């Protein structure tokens, strides 16, 4: 038979784990799926003089493969660089 702490702790632990998984998913989706695309897309567009990527700014969900990787990686690099410069000079 389960003790009182076990009967109470399991549902609380399961609820806490579910909330943490949701927060992790939401952070991952917003960070990599949205923010890095909207930061990396204009940078890639400016560097390539309007040729890369071929998709529009609001069509990030439709892109797969190497173009998506390049745009997202550019977004991450720009954000990390901005955070580094702000931390160093402000």
Secondary structure, DSSP 4 states (H G I P E B T S, - for coil): ---HHHHHHHHHHHHHHHHHHHHHHHHHIIIIIIIHHHHHHHHHHHHTTT-SSSS-TT-GGG--THHHHHHHHHHHHHHHHHHHHHHHH-
